[in-house]
C-alpha cells in the first residue's frame, strides 16, 4: 500500500474491515496466516479480559490507579503484528494490548499497576520501554532510539503511541521534528480516542485531522480506522517499510474510542453521553475481528467460549500471584527514582529506614 494515496488533508480514511467484519477493500486485505490472525485476536481478548478484571480489582481496593485499554485493542495489536522482532515499542500508559503482543507477561503489567518496580523491568530482548506517564516524552525517547538504530546501520524501527491530547504537547513536536529532519526509522501512532481525559477532540486542535500535522514535518501522515486491526496492520507495515528503506518517520492517526474511563480516577459520564458510547460500542474492534475470523472459518462460538473461560481463569490466577508477590523493599522504593540518588532522596531514605528500625523495636 502507498501511504501517499491517503492524503490526510483530503479527509480520506483507510479502512479494510468494517464494523460488521466484512472486507471493504479486498485489494488491501493483508495475506496473514491463521496463526497470526488468531494470535492477534487472542491478544486483544486477553487485553480486554485483563482490563475488565483490573478495573474490578481497583474498585475493590486491591490495585492502584489503572488506565483502561478497552476499545483500543485493535489500534495497538494491528501495529505490533506488523512489527519485526528487533523493533522497539515505546509506550505511553495505555498500551497493554501492544505490550502483551510484544511479549511482556501479564504478571509484569499487573505488578506495575500494583505499584511494584518489577513491573517495569522487562526482558531486554523484547525491546520494550517501561510505561511512560509524562505526556509526550515517549516521542522523544522513540526518536532517539530510531536515530541510534540509523547511526548503527541497523534496520530496527521504533514504534511509539500517543493520545490525541498528547499531540498538543511540546515534546510531540520536538520528537517528530527531530525524527523527520534526520530521517529516523520511527512510526508514531496517535490513538485518537476522542477525549484527552474530559477535553473532547474538537477542543484539542483546530486541525481537520491530527494526521495532517505530519505535513508540517515533511513526512507522510495517514488517518486510519483504529478499530480495524487489518487497516492498522497495513498502514503500520507500509510505514515500517519506509522506515527500513531510510525514508524516515510516518505519523498514523488511529480513529478509535476509549470505552471506559481515562483512568480509574475518572468518571466519563460527566462529559460524554450514553448514546455516544453505544454508537462506538457497535464499532468494537474485537466484535468485528471475531466476525471476520468466523467468516474465514478459523474461529467459532465454541472456540470463543472455551478461550474466554480459559483466559478468565488465567487472569485470576495471575492476579493471585501478584497479590502474593513480595512487597517492594525500601531500596526498590527509592533507588529507581534517579540514576544517581540526590542528597534529599538519600536523606528521606535514611529517615524512613530509621523509622522502620524504631518501629521494629517497639
VEXMARMI-5523 format. One record per atom (N, C-alpha, C): residue in one letter; x, y, z. Coordinates in pm, whole numbers, padded with zeros to 5 digits, always signed. Example, Ala and Ser with C-alpha at 12.3 -4.5 7.8 and 13.67 -1.06 7.14 Angstrom:
VEXMARMI-5523
A+01319-00569+00780A+01230-00450+00780A+01320-00330+00780S+01285-00225+00708S+01367-00106+00714S+01290+00003+00787
//
This chain:
VEXMARMI-5523
X+00083-00119+00000X+00000+00000+00000X+00087+00125+00000X+00047+00225-00076X+00119+00352-00081X+00053+00453+00012X+00128+00501+00106X+00075+00596+00203X+00029+00725+00136X+00096+00764+00029X+00062+00891-00035X-00078+00889-00098X-00135+00769-00112X-00271+00760-00166X-00377+00800-00064X-00334+00823+00059X-00427+00858+00166X-00387+00991+00228X-00402+01096+00150X-00368+01231+00193X-00462+01273+00305X-00409+01299+00426X-00497+01336+00538X-00570+01469+00515X-00515+01555+00429X-00580+01682+00401X-00707+01661+00317X-00713+01546+00250X-00830+01515+00169X-00938+01446+00251X-00907+01417+00376X-01004+01354+00465X-01034+01210+00432X-00941+01142+00365X-00962+01003+00326X-00908+00910+00435X-00992+00824+00486X-00955+00735+00597X-00939+00592+00546X-00834+00525+00590X-00809+00388+00550X-00894+00291+00633X-00970+00209+00563X-01046+00102+00629X-01045-00020+00538X-01027-00136+00599X-01030-00262+00525X-01142-00352+00577X-01165-00344+00707X-01264-00429+00774X-01368-00341+00841X-01494-00352+00799X-01597-00266+00857X-01650-00321+00989X-01745-00250+01049X-01796-00286+01181X-01867-00421+01182X-01907-00470+01064X-01974-00599+01054X-01877-00713+01025X-01748-00681+01023X-01648-00783+00997X-01633-00819+00851X-01679-00730+00762X-01672-00755+00618X-01562-00671+00556X-01496-00728+00456X-01388-00659+00387X-01445-00552+00296X-01397-00430+00312X-01443-00318+00229X-01346-00288+00116X-01223-00337+00128X-01123-00313+00024X-01040-00441+00008X-01085-00530-00079X-01023-00661-00096X-00878-00650-00140X-00846-00549-00221X-00710-00535-00272X-00609-00504-00162X-00657-00452-00048X-00566-00417+00061X-00567-00518+00175X-00653-00619+00167X-00658-00720+00275X-00522-00789+00285X-00457-00783+00401X-00325-00845+00414X-00332-00997+00411X-00229-01057+00355X-00222-01203+00345X-00158-01259+00472X-00237-01264+00577X-00187-01313+00706X-00233-01457+00728X-00143-01539+00781X-00180-01678+00804X-00270-01689+00927X-00333-01805+00941X-00430-01825+01050X-00365-01809+01186X-00240-01854+01198X-00170-01845+01327X-00156-01699+01371X-00120-01612+01278X-00103-01470+01310X-00238-01405+01343X-00339-01435+01264X-00472-01379+01288X-00526-01420+01424X-00506-01546+01459X-00556-01594+01588X-00475-01535+01703X-00346-01517+01682X-00265-01454+01787X-00312-01311+01811X-00344-01240+01703X-00394-01104+01716X-00525-01102+01795X-00617-01191+01758X-00747-01193+01825X-00732-01232+01972X-00654-01335+01998X-00639-01383+02136X-00571-01278+02224X-00478-01202+02167X-00413-01096+02245X-00512-00985+02276X-00596-00951+02178X-00698-00850+02202X-00795-00895+02310X-00832-01022+02307X-00924-01076+02407X-00858-01080+02546X-00732-01120+02551X-00661-01122+02678X-00655-00982+02737X-00625-00883+02652X-00619-00744+02698X-00755-00698+02750X-00861-00735+02680X-00996-00693+02721X-01034-00756+02856X-01008-00883+02872X-01043-00951+02996X-00955-00901+03111X-00826-00886+03085X-00735-00836+03189X-00772-00693+03228X-00817-00615+03131X-00860-00478+03155X-00984-00475+03244X-01081-00558+03210X-01206-00564+03288X-01179-00605+03432X-01093-00706+03449X-01062-00754+03583X-00981-00649+03662X-00891-00580+03595X-00811-00477+03663X-00900-00367+03718X-01000-00329+03640X-01094-00227+03685X-01167-00275+03810X-01206-00401+03812X-01274-00459+03929X-01180-00463+04049X-01056-00506+04027X-00960-00514+04137X-00935-00376+04198X-00928-00275+04112X-00904-00140+04163X-01023-00092+04246X-01142-00120+04199X-01262-00080+04272X-01272-00152+04407X-01213-00270+04414X-01213-00347+04538X-01099-00306+04632X-01017-00211+04587X-00905-00166+04669X-00786-00259+04664X-00781-00344+04561X-00673-00443+04552X-00569-00404+04448X-00588-00293+04378X-00492-00245+04279X-00494-00092+04280X-00382-00033+04241X-00374+00113+04238X-00443+00168+04112X-00428+00297+04088X-00488+00361+03971X-00449+00287+03844X-00548+00267+03757X-00527+00188+03635X-00582+00264+03515X-00514+00254+03400X-00558+00321+03277X-00614+00216+03180X-00745+00205+03168X-00807+00102+03084X-00775+00117+02935X-00772+00003+02867X-00743-00001+02724X-00868-00038+02643X-00976-00070+02710X-01097-00120+02645X-01141-00033+02528X-01153-00094+02411X-01194-00025+02291X-01080+00010+02197X-00958+00007+02248X-00842+00048+02169X-00749-00070+02133X-00796-00191+02156X-00711-00308+02132X-00667-00321+01986X-00758-00293+01894X-00726-00306+01752X-00621-00207+01706X-00624-00087+01765X-00529+00018+01729X-00388-00016+01775X-00377-00110+01868X-00246-00148+01923X-00195-00280+01869X-00282-00378+01859X-00239-00512+01815X-00206-00513+01667X-00284-00440+01585X-00255-00434+01442X-00112-00388+01414X-00069-00276+01471X+00069-00230+01450X+00175-00328+01500X+00152-00390+01616X+00254-00479+01669X+00266-00607+01587X+00157-00649+01522X+00163-00765+01435X+00247-00734+01311X+00254-00606+01275X+00331-00565+01158X+00479-00546+01190X+00511-00539+01318X+00650-00513+01359X+00735-00639+01349X+00865-00619+01343X+00960-00729+01346X+01015-00745+01487X+01078-00857+01512X+01126-00887+01647X+01223-00782+01700X+01305-00727+01612X+01406-00630+01657X+01354-00489+01675X+01230-00463+01637X+01174-00329+01651X+01145-00296+01797X+01153-00170+01829X+01128-00123+01965X+00984-00076+01982X+00928-00103+02097X+00798-00049+02135X+00821+00054+02245X+00777+00176+02221X+00793+00284+02318X+00652+00329+02357X+00598+00275+02466X+00459+00302+02502X+00439+00428+02585X+00313+00467+02595X+00274+00570+02691X+00225+00491+02814X+00097+00504+02851X+00049+00432+02969X-00077+00350+02944X-00127+00349+02817X-00249+00275+02789X-00225+00164+02686X-00102+00120+02677X-00068+00026+02569X-00059-00120+02615X-00148-00163+02701X-00145-00301+02750X-00150-00402+02636X-00240-00382+02540X-00256-00478+02431X-00129-00487+02347X-00068-00372+02318X+00056-00370+02240X+00168-00442+02314X+00177-00417+02443X+00284-00477+02523X+00265-00628+02536X+00141-00672+02549X+00115-00815+02555X+00155-00883+02424X+00122-00820+02311X+00157-00880+02182X+00308-00886+02163X+00378-00787+02215X+00525-00783+02202X+00593-00884+02292X+00518-00940+02388X+00574-01046+02471X+00588-01014+02619X+00545-00897+02663X+00551-00865+02806X+00447-00949+02880X+00487-01022+02984X+00391-01106+03059X+00287-01021+03132X+00165-01070+03136X+00059-01000+03207X+00097-00977+03353X+00167-01071+03411X+00206-01058+03552X+00286-00930+03574X+00377-00899+03482X+00456-00777+03499X+00371-00652+03482X+00279-00655+03388X+00191-00539+03368X+00104-00516+03491X+00054-00623+03548X-00025-00611+03671X+00062-00563+03787X+00185-00612+03794X+00274-00568+03902X+00299-00418+03893X+00309-00366+03771X+00329-00222+03755X+00213-00145+03816X+00091-00182+03779X-00027-00112+03830X-00053-00144+03977X+00015-00244+04027X+00007-00280+04169X+00107-00198+04251X+00196-00128+04179X+00293-00043+04248X+00427-00108+04273X+00458-00213+04199X+00584-00283+04220X+00680-00253+04105X+00802-00214+04138X+00901-00175+04038X+00937-00289+03943X+00919-00413+03986X+00947-00527+03900X+00862-00519+03772X+00749-00452+03783X+00661-00436+03668X+00718-00350+03557X+00833-00289+03580X+00898-00208+03478X+01029-00269+03429X+01068-00381+03485X+01196-00442+03450X+01174-00555+03349X+01155-00515+03223X+01124-00612+03119X+01249-00685+03069X+01228-00800+03012X+01334-00874+02945X+01388-00784+02833X+01518-00755+02837X+01577-00661+02742X+01565-00708+02598X+01558-00837+02577X+01550-00889+02440X+01417-00854+02373X+01316-00818+02454X+01185-00784+02398X+01183-00644+02339X+01274-00560+02381X+01286-00423+02331X+01157-00342+02352X+01118-00335+02477X+01002-00257+02518X+01044-00165+02631X+01020-00036+02616X+01049+00057+02724X+00940+00052+02830X+00969+00091+02953X+00867+00092+03059X+00754+00190+03027X+00645+00175+03100X+00532+00267+03088X+00580+00410+03108X+00534+00500+03022X+00573+00641+03029X+00451+00726+03061X+00449+00786+03178X+00332+00865+03220X+00341+01012+03180X+00458+01079+03189X+00464+01220+03147X+00422+01233+03000X+00320+01312+02973X+00260+01318+02840X+00358+01367+02733X+00378+01286+02632X+00456+01325+02515X+00603+01289+02517X+00662+01264+02633X+00807+01243+02637X+00848+01112+02570X+00753+01018+02553X+00787+00894+02484X+00820+00917+02337X+00770+01027+02278X+00801+01057+02139X+00950+01088+02123X+01004+01162+02218X+01148+01190+02216X+01230+01063+02238X+01184+00978+02328X+01255+00853+02352X+01260+00769+02224X+01146+00760+02155X+01140+00682+02032X+01227+00743+01923X+01226+00877+01916X+01309+00945+01816X+01457+00917+01840X+01496+00915+01966X+01635+00886+02000X+01675+00744+01967X+01587+00650+01999X+01614+00510+01970X+01625+00488+01819X+01532+00548+01745X+01532+00533+01599X+01659+00593+01538X+01699+00708+01589X+01820+00772+01538X+01943+00686+01566X+01948+00627+01685X+02059+00540+01721X+02064+00419+01629X+01947+00364+01598X+01940+00250+01508X+01997+00286+01371X+01963+00406+01324X+02014+00451+01194X+02166+00469+01198X+02218+00531+01304X+02362+00553+01316X+02439+00422+01318X+02378+00320+01377X+02443+00190+01390X+02424+00103+01265X+02353+00156+01167X+02333+00081+01044X+02238-00036+01057X+02149-00029+01155X+02054-00139+01176X+01924-00110+01102X+01842-00214+01087X+01713-00200+01021X+01598-00205+01120X+01630-00179+01246X+01528-00180+01350X+01459-00044+01358X+01328-00047+01374X+01250+00076+01385X+01195+00090+01527X+01145+00208+01557X+01080+00234+01686X+00934+00270+01660X+00845+00204+01732X+00702+00232+01723X+00659+00293+01855X+00594+00408+01849X+00551+00474+01971X+00405+00518+01959X+00339+00530+02072X+00198+00566+02077X+00180+00693+02159X+00077+00769+02122X+00042+00889+02197X-00108+00913+02181X-00170+00981+02277X-00311+01012+02268X-00335+01139+02190X-00461+01166+02157X-00494+01288+02082X-00455+01412+02160X-00475+01409+02292X-00436+01525+02374X-00287+01547+02376X-00212+01438+02368X-00066+01447+02372X-00007+01519+02253X-00083+01528+02143X-00031+01596+02023X-00023+01747+02044X-00081+01796+02154X-00072+01939+02184X+00048+01971+02272X+00122+01870+02312X+00238+01891+02399X+00364+01916+02315X+00454+01993+02371X+00576+02031+02301X+00662+01915+02258X+00670+01811+02341X+00759+01701+02308X+00710+01619+02188X+00580+01626+02160X+00530+01562+02038X+00594+01631+01917X+00594+01762+01919X+00654+01839+01809X+00805+01816+01803X+00870+01824+01916X+01015+01814+01918X+01063+01678+01868X+00998+01571+01916X+01039+01438+01875X+01013+01411+01727X+00896+01450+01678X+00865+01429+01537X+00954+01513+01447X+00979+01636+01488X+01064+01724+01407X+01205+01668+01397X+01257+01620+01509X+01392+01562+01510X+01397+01439+01420X+01300+01349+01437X+01299+01225+01359X+01285+01255+01210X+01205+01355+01177X+01185+01389+01037X+01312+01447+00975X+01377+01538+01045X+01498+01603+00994X+01607+01500+00966X+01618+01400+01053X+01725+01301+01039X+01678+01170+00975X+01558+01172+00917X+01505+01052+00850X+01518+00927+00938X+01485+00943+01065X+01497+00832+01159X+01383+00731+01141X+01410+00603+01157X+01309+00499+01136X+01210+00488+01252X+01115+00579+01256X+01017+00583+01364X+00876+00587+01308X+00785+00519+01376X+00643+00525+01343X+00570+00575+01467X+00504+00689+01455X+00430+00747+01567X+00281+00727+01543X+00214+00664+01638X+00072+00633+01624X-00009+00713+01725X-00095+00800+01673X-00185+00876+01759X-00311+00792+01781X-00337+00756+01905X-00462+00688+01935X-00567+00795+01966X-00637+00836+01864X-00738+00939+01880X-00864+00873+01936X-00871+00867+02069X-00988+00805+02133X-01095+00908+02168X-01083+01026+02106X-01183+01132+02109X-01180+01222+02232X-01106+01183+02335X-01100+01265+02456X-00961+01263+02519X-00916+01382+02562X-00796+01394+02644X-00848+01412+02787X-00866+01303+02856X-00942+01296+02980X-01084+01346+02947X-01121+01467+02987X-01256+01515+02960X-01262+01617+02846X-01147+01653+02789X-01145+01750+02681X-01169+01681+02547X-01277+01715+02478X-01307+01648+02351X-01209+01687+02241X-01198+01602+02143X-01108+01627+02030X-01136+01762+01965X-01261+01804+01960X-01299+01929+01896X-01237+02051+01963X-01201+02039+02090X-01139+02149+02163X-00988+02130+02177X-00937+02021+02121X-00796+01990+02134X-00713+02053+02022X-00772+02057+01901X-00698+02109+01787X-00794+02162+01681X-00754+02269+01614X-00834+02327+01506X-00816+02248+01377X-00712+02164+01371X-00682+02087+01251X-00797+01993+01216X-00821+01978+01085X-00928+01888+01041X-00903+01745+01081X-00777+01703+01076X-00735+01572+01124X-00606+01590+01202X-00574+01496+01287X-00446+01502+01357X-00335+01447+01268X-00373+01363+01173X-00275+01307+01080X-00211+01415+00995X-00285+01521+00965X-00231+01625+00879X-00122+01708+00946X-00104+01690+01075X+00008+01756+01142X+00141+01709+01083X+00140+01593+01017X+00260+01541+00953X+00311+01633+00843X+00221+01708+00781X+00259+01797+00670X+00365+01897+00715X+00349+01947+00837X+00443+02045+00889X+00583+01990+00911X+00594+01859+00919X+00725+01796+00940X+00781+01739+00810X+00704+01749+00702X+00752+01698+00574X+00753+01547+00566X+00665+01482+00641X+00659+01336+00641X+00516+01290+00609X+00498+01164+00571X+00363+01115+00542X+00278+01105+00668X+00149+01133+00651X+00053+01115+00759X-00068+01045+00702X-00130+00959+00781X-00247+00885+00733X-00346+00866+00847X-00474+00884+00817X-00578+00858+00915X-00638+00721+00887X-00648+00641+00992X-00691+00502+00978X-00806+00472+01073X-00895+00383+01031X-00998+00332+01122X-00924+00251+01229X-00909+00310+01345X-00831+00245+01450X-00896+00124+01513X-01024+00103+01485X-01092-00016+01535X-01086-00129+01434X-01011-00110+01328X-00990-00210+01223X-00846-00261+01234X-00824-00377+01297X-00687-00428+01315X-00614-00450+01183X-00687-00487+01078X-00623-00512+00949X-00572-00381+00887X-00652-00276+00896X-00609-00147+00842X-00490-00094+00920X-00491-00112+01052X-00378-00068+01133X-00253-00148+01100X-00270-00276+01072X-00156-00360+01030X-00098-00308+00899X-00184-00287+00801X-00139-00247+00668X-00070-00109+00672X-00130-00014+00742X-00072+00120+00749X+00064+00118+00819X+00073+00041+00928X+00200+00032+01002X+00305-00041+00922X+00264-00147+00850X+00359-00222+00767X+00418-00130+00660X+00333-00049+00596X+00382+00044+00494X+00477+00146+00555X+00443+00193+00675X+00528+00291+00744X+00663+00229+00783X+00661+00106+00828X+00784+00037+00867X+00871+00009+00745X+00809-00025+00633X+00885-00048+00509X+00958+00081+00469X+00889+00195+00480X+00951+00324+00451X+01069+00348+00545X+01046+00321+00672X+01149+00346+00774X+01274+00263+00746X+01255+00137+00713X+01370+00048+00688X+01442+00085+00559X+01371+00151+00468X+01432+00193+00342X+01505+00325+00357X+01509+00379+00478X+01580+00504+00503X+01500+00627+00467X+01367+00613+00456X+01283+00725+00413X+01221+00802+00530X+01255+00763+00652X+01214+00842+00767X+01084+00801+00833X+01034+00886+00924X+00918+00852+01006X+00784+00872+00935X+00681+00817+00996X+00543+00829+00948X+00454+00856+01069X+00351+00936+01048X+00253+00965+01152X+00121+00899+01115X+00070+00817+01204X-00057+00746+01182X-00158+00790+01287X-00273+00835+01242X-00381+00869+01334X-00483+00756+01334X-00496+00688+01446X-00592+00578+01461X-00721+00632+01522X-00826+00632+01444X-00956+00680+01493X-01022+00568+01574X-01025+00585+01705X-01076+00482+01793X-01158+00547+01904X-01183+00473+02012X-01265+00527+02120X-01232+00456+02250X-01218+00534+02353X-01196+00478+02488X-01332+00445+02548X-01366+00316+02551X-01498+00275+02600X-01512+00290+02752X-01400+00289+02821X-01403+00303+02966X-01358+00441+03009X-01323+00458+03137X-01274+00587+03187X-01130+00612+03145X-01088+00737+03156X-00948+00772+03126X-00855+00693+03218X-00883+00697+03345X-00820+00610+03444X-00930+00575+03544X-00895+00495+03642X-00993+00459+03744X-01030+00576+03833X-00963+00690+03816X-00996+00811+03892X-01097+00898+03818X-01137+00855+03700X-01220+00936+03611X-01364+00885+03607X-01459+00977+03586X-01599+00941+03566X-01644+00997+03431X-01639+00915+03324X-01670+00965+03190X-01815+01005+03169X-01905+00964+03258X-02046+01001+03242X-02067+01150+03262X-01967+01218+03318X-01978+01362+03342X-01957+01444+03215X-01895+01384+03113X-01862+01464+02995X-01897+01399+02861X-01956+01281+02861X-01999+01224+02734X-02130+01148+02752X-02208+01138+02645X-02342+01081+02654X-02342+00930+02638X-02447+00869+02690X-02464+00724+02676X-02484+00687+02530X-02551+00774+02455X-02575+00748+02312X-02443+00743+02235X-02352+00832+02270X-02222+00834+02203X-02145+00704+02230X-02147+00661+02353X-02076+00538+02390X-02136+00418+02316X-02268+00411+02311X-02334+00299+02242X-02299+00297+02093X-02290+00414+02033X-02255+00422+01891X-02116+00365+01865X-02024+00392+01957X-01888+00339+01942X-01879+00192+01982X-01963+00147+02073X-01964+00005+02109X-01997-00081+01988X-02078-00028+01897X-02113-00101+01776X-01993-00115+01682X-01889-00033+01706X-01767-00039+01624X-01654-00113+01694X-01687-00183+01800X-01589-00255+01883X-01493-00336+01796X-01361-00316+01812X-01263-00388+01731X-01265-00539+01752X-01296-00584+01872X-01298-00727+01900X-01418-00793+01833X-01533-00728+01838X-01652-00785+01775X-01634-00801+01626X-01582-00697+01561X-01566-00705+01415X-01460-00805+01375X-01352-00816+01454X-01247-00912+01420X-01295-01056+01442X-01377-01075+01544X-01435-01207+01569X-01522-01250+01451X-01601-01158+01400X-01686-01189+01284X-01601-01221+01162X-01494-01148+01146X-01403-01170+01033X-01342-01311+01040X-01295-01349+01157X-01236-01482+01173X-01340-01592+01155X-01460-01566+01200X-01568-01662+01183X-01600-01680+01034X-01602-01570+00961X-01629-01576+00817X-01521-01653+00743X-01399-01651+00797X-01287-01724+00735X-01282-01869+00780X-01375-01908+00868X-01386-02046+00917X-01267-02089+01003X-01204-01992+01071X-01093-02030+01160X-01127-02003+01306X-01251-01962+01331X-01296-01937+01469X-01445-01956+01475X-01495-01997+01592X-01640-02015+01606X-01681-01989+01751X-01810-01997+01778X-01863-01967+01912X-01808-02061+02017X-01796-02188+01984X-01747-02286+02082X-01602-02255+02120X-01520-02226+02020X-01380-02193+02048X-01371-02064+02129X-01460-01972+02096X-01458-01843+02166X-01496-01861+02312X-01597-01942+02338X-01641-01967+02476X-01531-02036+02555X-01467-02133+02493X-01360-02206+02560X-01242-02114+02592X-01204-02030+02495X-01093-01939+02517X-01127-01833+02621X-01250-01784+02618X-01295-01684+02715X-01287-01738+02857X-01338-01858+02878X-01334-01920+03011X-01191-01945+03056X-01111-01996+02965X-00971-02027+02996X-00893-01900+03032X-00917-01793+02958X-00845-01668+02980X-00887-01602+03111X-01014-01609+03144X-01060-01553+03271X-00995-01624+03389X-00983-01756+03379X-00916-01831+03486X-00769-01792+03493X-00707-01777+03377X-00565-01740+03371X-00542-01604+03436X-00625-01506+03404X-00610-01371+03458X-00627-01372+03610X-00724-01446+03659X-00746-01454+03804X-00624-01518+03872X-00570-01622+03812X-00453-01689+03870X-00332-01596+03872X-00316-01520+03765X-00203-01425+03759X-00215-01321+03869X-00335-01270+03890X-00350-01166+03993X-00328-01223+04133X-00361-01349+04154X-00331-01412+04283X-00181-01411+04307X-00105-01441+04202X+00041-01439+04213X+00090-01298+04245X+00029-01199+04182X+00067-01060+04204X+00040-01018+04349X-00075-01056+04400X-00110-01020+04538X-00018-01089+04640X+00034-01204+04603X+00122-01278+04694X+00270-01249+04668X+00297-01161+04574X+00434-01128+04539X+00496-01047+04654X+00625-01069+04684X+00689-00992+04792X+00676-00842+04771X+00644-00769+04877X+00633-00625+04868X+00768-00562+04836X+00768-00449+04769X+00895-00382+04737X+00975-00351+04862X+01105-00363+04852X+01193-00327+04964X+01210-00176+04966X+01267-00127+05075X+01292+00017+05086X+01387+00062+04975X+01484-00022+04942X+01579+00012+04835X+01505+00030+04702X+01414-00060+04673X+01342-00052+04546X+01255+00073+04538X+01200+00114+04649X+01115+00234+04650X+01196+00358+04615X+01317+00367+04663X+01397+00488+04646X+01499+00481+04531X+01550+00362+04502X+01664+00353+04411X+01630+00367+04264X+01503+00366+04229X+01467+00378+04087X+01412+00516+04052X+01423+00609+04145X+01373+00744+04119X+01469+00821+04029X+01597+00815+04059X+01701+00880+03979X+01813+00779+03952X+01886+00800+03841X+02001+00714+03813X+02104+00728+03925X+02124+00852+03971X+02211+00880+04084X+02126+00951+04190X+02104+00889+04305X+02017+00949+04408X+02064+01089+04449X+01970+01178+04465X+02002+01314+04509X+02027+01315+04660X+02083+01422+04708X+02110+01434+04852X+01979+01427+04933X+01875+01496+04882X+01747+01497+04952X+01685+01357+04954X+01699+01284+04844X+01643+01149+04838X+01716+01057+04936X+01846+01073+04946X+01924+00993+05041X+01879+01024+05184X+01853+01154+05211X+01809+01193+05345X+01675+01130+05378X+01581+01133+05281X+01449+01076+05302X+01457+00925+05325X+01542+00859+05249X+01556+00715+05263X+01612+00679+05401X+01712+00754+05445X+01774+00730+05576X+01672+00751+05687X+01591+00856+05674X+01489+00885+05774X+01384+00775+05779X+01346+00724+05662X+01247+00617+05656X+01305+00489+05716X+01433+00462+05687X+01498+00344+05741X+01503+00350+05894X+01534+00469+05947X+01538+00486+06092X+01399+00464+06153X+01297+00512+06084X+01160+00497+06131X+01122+00348+06138X+01160+00275+06035X+01132+00132+06035X+01202+00061+06151X+01328+00099+06175X+01404+00036+06282X+01343+00067+06419X+01298+00192+06436X+01236+00230+06563X+01104+00156+06584X+01027+00141+06477X+00900+00068+06488X+00924-00079+06517X+01037-00129+06463X+01069-00270+06489X+01108-00295+06632X+01158-00190+06701X+01198-00204+06842X+01081-00199+06936X+00964-00148+06884X+00850-00131+06972X+00781-00264+06998
//
